Amino acid sequence: MSSLPASLNPHVNQAVTLLAAIAGAFLMAQTPVPAPWLTGAMLGAALAGVRWPVANVGPTFRDFSFLLAGLSLGCAVRPETLRAFADYPVSLALLLFGVVLTIIFSTMALMRFFGWSRTDAIFASAPGALSTVLILASTEGADLRRVIVVQLTRLFALVACLPSIMIASGIVTSAGFVPAGEPMTALETAEIFAIGIAASLIAQWGRFPSPWFMGPMLAAAFLTGSGTMTDLFPNALATTGFVMIGAFIGVRFHGLKAQEIAALFPAAALSLIITVVTAFSLALITHWLAQIPTGEALIAFAPGGLEAMTVLAFALHLDPVYIGAHHLARFLMIGFGLPLLIRVWPGLFGINRKTSESASQ
């Protein structure tokens, strides 16, 4: 079965991707699967790439989806949510320790069992911060195909499977974090959009990570967390943000050949197992030491993207502030730490880049 033409207007391709995401979200919403608008959109957009490989989303689509998601998550914060900050030091320390362990264990496994170069293995093993990892990997000469498959396999598995596992096991129930309040009026919605856009531009100017997501979320969280604003972000707009984030994740599988994915899947699966076992073991330790609810600890330590995991927290009625803080900490650690790891510890794993590359040929 031949694919559709690749020469169509990119706006048409983006529209097809979005329609596929909406269709997937709608179908998933008819099932008992948790977070259906996010997971369904992700699956729909990913499957669209099989028949429409040139479909993609541009920066405007991406930034607007992040803006919606950031505002909806930030507006869910209430003054009582901020009391959890007293528990953050222990939890954050364990998280950052887990990031180091994950990179070391996964990197060693990829090099030993699959003959990957040190550079490829390190960037593929970084748990989260996908956009930053891909940018750094491209500047360091890593094999982006390897990095993308391992990273997206991890993200896809977490977003698609983790909610169902947590619901089925009873870890997450409807008694979790549910913000109270009335929906915003049209005027309040316009005001929060203006504030969110201004915060995004300031965060972008300050080179903040994920500025169109973190800027609006922090600004909205400040307003609602301080009690200045008490109403909730409109549910229809929040759902739209979930669908668009799902489309943004799913579209990243476009352009990858089935043969490439199949050949790299064993390495991706091994890295996923190492990463998940390490992260969730430390999450359970955090639950025990810091008295953090199990569901919140698992999502906070889950090695997925900042935006996807924070949106997933909201969809599962978990505290987005606690979880967002941890994923931001991981984001910053990976962004600043990976270039240092590549340059300062070239012999850390007892094998150099040239030797490993020769072994893989």
Wavefront OBJ file of the C-alpha trace (Angstrom):
o trace
v 0.000 0.000 0.000
v 1.630 3.218 -1.131
v 1.920 6.288 1.041
v 0.167 9.531 0.276
v 1.958 12.287 -1.660
v 4.780 13.997 0.207
v 4.594 17.249 -1.738
v 1.399 18.694 -0.253
v 1.272 21.980 1.606
v 2.773 21.567 5.105
v -0.331 23.207 6.591
v -2.424 20.409 5.083
v -0.075 17.855 6.628
v -0.382 19.527 10.027
v -4.174 19.544 9.721
v -4.187 15.812 8.924
v -1.987 15.119 11.934
v -4.285 17.122 14.201
v -7.403 15.426 12.815
v -5.823 12.023 13.393
v -4.982 13.052 16.946
v -8.557 14.251 17.574
v -9.986 11.020 16.147
v -7.669 8.934 18.327
v -8.545 10.986 21.406
v -12.290 10.687 20.744
v -12.104 6.917 20.258
v -9.961 6.463 23.373
v -12.424 8.586 25.370
v -15.060 5.905 24.724
v -12.939 3.385 26.641
v -12.087 3.151 30.359
v -8.434 3.984 29.630
v -7.275 6.855 31.886
v -6.055 10.146 30.378
v -7.806 9.255 27.066
v -7.433 12.674 25.422
v -3.671 12.578 25.852
v -2.970 8.906 25.092
v -5.540 8.676 22.282
v -4.178 11.756 20.541
v -0.648 10.414 20.839
v -1.601 7.076 19.281
v -3.665 8.727 16.541
v -0.873 11.074 15.516
v 1.695 8.278 15.575
v -0.444 6.026 13.388
v -1.033 8.894 10.959
v 2.683 8.810 10.220
v 2.348 5.329 8.734
v 0.240 6.662 5.869
v 1.336 10.302 5.957
v 5.061 10.347 6.691
v 5.520 14.054 5.922
v 2.880 15.196 8.433
v 4.440 17.446 11.056
v 3.637 20.217 13.504
v 5.230 23.624 13.355
v 6.504 25.873 16.144
v 3.228 27.810 16.336
v 1.228 24.608 16.941
v 3.797 23.426 19.488
v 3.938 26.700 21.399
v 0.155 27.064 21.513
v -0.274 23.510 22.799
v 2.312 24.174 25.492
v 0.582 27.457 26.384
v -2.785 25.720 26.855
v -1.292 22.897 28.874
v 0.785 25.238 31.028
v -2.180 27.472 31.836
v -4.506 24.579 32.657
v -1.938 22.981 34.950
v -0.941 26.222 36.630
v -4.560 27.174 37.298
v -5.053 23.869 39.124
v -2.638 24.975 41.863
v -4.173 26.048 45.154
v -2.550 27.500 48.301
v -2.754 24.130 50.055
v -0.803 22.518 47.213
v 2.263 24.612 48.011
v 2.556 23.110 51.481
v 4.176 20.057 49.895
v 7.374 22.055 49.296
v 8.582 21.075 52.777
v 9.095 17.524 51.494
v 10.926 18.466 48.310
v 14.592 18.388 49.447
v 14.662 14.640 50.196
v 12.566 13.808 47.159
v 14.600 15.971 44.756
v 17.900 14.594 46.065
v 16.738 11.042 45.433
v 15.462 12.018 41.994
v 18.796 13.509 40.915
v 20.651 10.496 42.347
v 18.360 8.296 40.254
v 19.152 10.273 37.094
v 22.861 9.583 37.586
v 22.284 5.874 38.255
v 19.983 5.553 35.258
v 22.478 7.094 32.847
v 25.343 4.975 34.174
v 23.491 1.645 34.181
v 21.750 2.133 30.826
v 24.873 3.473 29.125
v 26.973 0.534 30.291
v 24.312 -1.914 29.095
v 23.995 -0.348 25.635
v 27.765 -0.306 25.194
v 28.380 -3.817 26.510
v 25.504 -5.708 24.882
v 24.965 -3.726 21.676
v 28.381 -2.176 21.008
v 27.103 1.400 21.009
v 29.477 4.324 21.232
v 29.713 6.111 24.547
v 28.166 9.274 23.089
v 25.182 7.460 21.547
v 24.566 5.448 24.713
v 24.697 8.433 27.069
v 22.231 10.524 25.073
v 19.882 7.577 24.550
v 19.966 6.842 28.297
v 19.176 10.365 29.519
v 15.780 10.006 31.272
v 13.654 12.847 29.916
v 14.259 16.323 28.457
v 13.893 14.925 24.937
v 14.162 18.208 23.048
v 17.326 19.217 24.914
v 18.811 15.742 24.529
v 18.251 15.735 20.754
v 19.787 19.191 20.349
v 22.846 18.222 22.402
v 23.110 14.853 20.643
v 23.159 16.521 17.225
v 25.927 18.918 18.279
v 28.000 16.057 19.726
v 27.742 13.912 16.590
v 25.595 11.155 18.114
v 23.510 8.828 15.951
v 20.122 10.542 16.198
v 18.233 7.502 14.919
v 19.402 5.468 17.907
v 18.735 8.254 20.362
v 15.247 8.997 18.998
v 14.077 5.369 19.003
v 15.241 4.696 22.573
v 13.925 7.989 23.916
v 10.548 7.816 22.163
v 10.030 4.158 23.063
v 10.431 5.136 26.703
v 8.120 8.153 26.441
v 5.518 6.298 24.408
v 5.443 3.343 26.809
v 5.110 5.565 29.862
v 2.309 7.751 28.498
v 0.403 4.849 26.937
v 0.757 2.240 29.701
v 1.549 3.869 33.033
v -1.902 5.413 33.683
v -3.715 2.109 33.116
v -1.280 0.232 35.351
v -1.664 2.785 38.141
v -5.478 2.746 37.919
v -5.688 -1.060 37.755
v -3.368 -1.493 40.733
v -5.310 0.988 42.837
v -2.342 3.349 43.204
v -4.408 6.204 41.757
v -8.076 6.747 42.603
v -10.589 9.525 42.118
v -9.758 10.722 45.641
v -6.512 12.253 44.484
v -5.653 15.883 43.797
v -8.828 17.509 42.431
v -8.804 21.321 42.333
v -11.975 23.057 43.488
v -13.463 26.143 41.929
v -15.777 27.529 39.264
v -14.822 27.819 35.576
v -13.347 31.129 34.497
v -15.488 33.723 32.772
v -14.652 34.804 29.221
v -12.964 37.952 30.554
v -10.874 35.983 33.077
v -9.888 33.524 30.352
v -8.717 36.382 28.121
v -6.763 37.851 31.035
v -5.019 34.582 31.886
v -4.140 34.085 28.198
v -2.544 37.539 28.092
v -0.619 36.804 31.270
v 0.452 33.411 29.924
v 1.727 34.851 26.642
v 3.650 37.572 28.477
v 5.163 34.980 30.835
v 6.125 32.803 27.849
v 7.915 35.664 26.122
v 9.763 36.575 29.335
v 10.763 32.939 29.890
v 11.895 32.698 26.263
v 13.965 35.872 26.625
v 15.526 34.440 29.775
v 16.329 31.160 27.970
v 14.154 29.179 30.383
v 13.543 25.503 29.474
v 10.224 24.916 27.667
v 9.325 28.623 27.947
v 5.844 28.325 26.413
v 4.996 25.643 28.945
v 6.867 26.622 32.099
v 6.247 30.368 31.785
v 2.416 30.144 31.694
v 2.340 27.355 34.266
v 4.455 29.295 36.775
v 2.536 32.539 36.189
v -0.860 30.851 36.571
v 0.368 28.858 39.580
v 1.477 32.076 41.267
v -1.932 33.676 40.727
v -3.982 30.711 41.925
v -1.486 29.499 44.528
v -1.491 32.920 46.177
v -5.286 33.080 46.103
v -5.308 36.062 43.721
v -7.334 34.036 41.236
v -9.668 31.253 42.345
v -11.492 30.081 39.215
v -10.428 27.115 37.095
v -9.185 27.128 33.520
v -12.049 26.132 31.156
v -12.221 22.363 30.780
v -12.725 22.536 27.004
v -9.468 24.466 26.574
v -7.634 22.130 28.950
v -8.823 19.119 26.915
v -7.703 20.842 23.720
v -4.269 21.272 25.250
v -4.133 17.562 26.139
v -4.999 16.582 22.562
v -2.400 18.931 21.099
v 0.316 17.685 23.464
v -0.579 14.119 22.492
v -0.286 15.043 18.815
v 3.064 16.698 19.470
v 4.413 13.520 21.103
v 2.983 11.143 18.502
v 4.266 13.114 15.525
v 7.847 12.569 16.664
v 7.632 9.010 15.387
v 7.190 10.291 11.829
v 10.045 9.629 9.441
v 11.290 6.520 11.245
v 11.254 3.348 9.160
v 9.670 0.217 10.605
v 12.897 -1.676 9.949
v 14.914 0.875 11.919
v 12.578 0.661 14.880
v 12.592 -3.143 14.820
v 16.389 -3.338 14.675
v 16.812 -0.936 17.585
v 13.913 -2.217 19.680
v 15.959 -4.716 21.769
v 18.307 -1.917 22.847
v 15.362 0.390 23.510
v 13.563 -2.274 25.561
v 16.633 -2.987 27.695
v 17.183 0.719 28.352
v 13.488 1.122 29.202
v 13.598 -1.715 31.736
v 16.745 -0.367 33.411
v 15.381 3.165 33.514
v 11.941 2.263 34.834
v 13.227 -0.149 37.497
v 15.759 2.394 38.756
v 13.331 5.321 38.742
v 10.399 3.524 40.339
v 12.570 1.877 42.993
v 13.706 5.323 44.115
v 10.118 6.595 43.867
v 9.012 3.938 46.344
v 11.903 4.841 48.644
v 10.778 8.475 48.415
v 7.223 7.423 49.266
v 8.546 5.700 52.382
v 11.037 8.358 53.494
v 9.186 11.578 52.648
v 5.588 10.335 52.979
v 4.799 11.352 49.379
v 1.687 9.620 47.958
v 2.714 6.648 45.833
v 1.032 7.866 42.644
v 2.646 11.291 42.807
v 6.070 9.803 43.530
v 5.826 7.383 40.591
v 4.824 10.080 38.084
v 7.416 12.526 39.477
v 10.180 9.941 39.057
v 8.857 8.569 35.744
v 11.583 9.107 33.105
v 9.343 10.901 30.614
v 9.194 14.413 29.201
v 8.442 17.402 31.413
v 5.317 18.444 29.521
v 3.913 14.931 29.013
v 4.397 13.810 32.609
v 3.010 17.018 34.114
v -0.040 16.846 31.862
v -0.424 13.178 32.805
v -0.331 14.163 36.474
v -3.219 16.537 35.913
v -5.214 13.920 34.002
v -4.734 11.438 36.879
v -5.741 14.028 39.503
v -2.254 14.207 41.016
v -0.457 17.292 42.315
v 1.064 19.016 39.244
v 3.264 21.324 41.325
v 5.155 18.531 43.068
v 5.486 16.546 39.856
v 6.350 19.541 37.664
v 9.115 20.622 40.058
v 10.772 17.220 39.810
v 10.626 17.046 36.039
v 11.997 20.577 35.809
v 14.885 19.592 38.111
v 15.619 16.584 35.880
v 15.376 18.801 32.794
v 17.963 21.241 34.171
v 20.287 18.507 35.381
v 20.288 16.767 32.009
v 20.660 20.009 30.059
v 23.693 21.139 32.039
v 25.127 17.749 32.990
v 25.255 15.801 29.721
v 27.771 18.078 27.931
v 29.947 17.951 31.064
v 29.694 14.165 31.203
v 30.747 13.826 27.572
v 33.790 16.082 27.975
v 35.061 15.629 31.513
v 34.727 11.862 31.952
v 35.666 10.378 28.554
v 36.902 7.139 30.138
v 34.155 6.813 32.737
v 32.814 3.530 31.390
v 36.169 1.996 30.564
v 35.721 2.222 26.814
v 36.259 5.067 24.401
v 34.140 6.279 21.523
v 36.396 5.021 18.738
v 36.622 1.487 20.175
v 32.886 1.234 20.630
v 32.132 2.534 17.171
v 34.503 -0.046 15.679
v 32.710 -2.789 17.605
v 29.352 -1.731 16.219
v 30.456 -1.856 12.605
l 1 2 3 4 5 6 7 8 9 10 11 12 13 14 15 16 17 18 19 20 21 22 23 24 25 26 27 28 29 30 31 32 33 34 35 36 37 38 39 40 41 42 43 44 45 46 47 48 49 50 51 52 53 54 55 56 57 58 59 60 61 62 63 64 65 66 67 68 69 70 71 72 73 74 75 76 77 78 79 80 81 82 83 84 85 86 87 88 89 90 91 92 93 94 95 96 97 98 99 100 101 102 103 104 105 106 107 108 109 110 111 112 113 114 115 116 117 118 119 120 121 122 123 124 125 126 127 128 129 130 131 132 133 134 135 136 137 138 139 140 141 142 143 144 145 146 147 148 149 150 151 152 153 154 155 156 157 158 159 160 161 162 163 164 165 166 167 168 169 170 171 172 173 174 175 176 177 178 179 180 181 182 183 184 185 186 187 188 189 190 191 192 193 194 195 196 197 198 199 200 201 202 203 204 205 206 207 208 209 210 211 212 213 214 215 216 217 218 219 220 221 222 223 224 225 226 227 228 229 230 231 232 233 234 235 236 237 238 239 240 241 242 243 244 245 246 247 248 249 250 251 252 253 254 255 256 257 258 259 260 261 262 263 264 265 266 267 268 269 270 271 272 273 274 275 276 277 278 279 280 281 282 283 284 285 286 287 288 289 290 291 292 293 294 295 296 297 298 299 300 301 302 303 304 305 306 307 308 309 310 311 312 313 314 315 316 317 318 319 320 321 322 323 324 325 326 327 328 329 330 331 332 333 334 335 336 337 338 339 340 341 342 343 344 345 346 347 348 349 350 351 352 353 354 355 356 357 358 359 360 361
